Amino acid sequence: MQQRARNKSDYSPSRLIADIRVGERHRRDLGDIGALAESIADIGLLHPIIVNEDGLLLAGARRLAACKRLGWMTVPVNVVKGAGP
């Protein structure tokens, strides 16, 4: 059985990319964002990025950068309550 590719409209909730704050990151080099963006364009975003209630990015900097490159205005998120600095 073939699984349908999921895309950003399959998730709830979503946030405006402009409202997501990226703090200090452990990974400095995000690698090949072009290839990741191409994959997301082909099969969709399989895992939403993770933010706290204030919109601080907790996980998914590469996915966020790829979605920006694709011109997305919003991105699917999972919100973790009580996490962050």
Buried (B, 14 or more C-beta within 10 A) or exposed (E): EEEEEBBBEEBEEBBEBEEBEEEEEEEEEEEEBEEBBBEBBEEBBBEBBBBBEEBBBBBBBBBBBBBBBBEBEBBBBBBBEEBBE
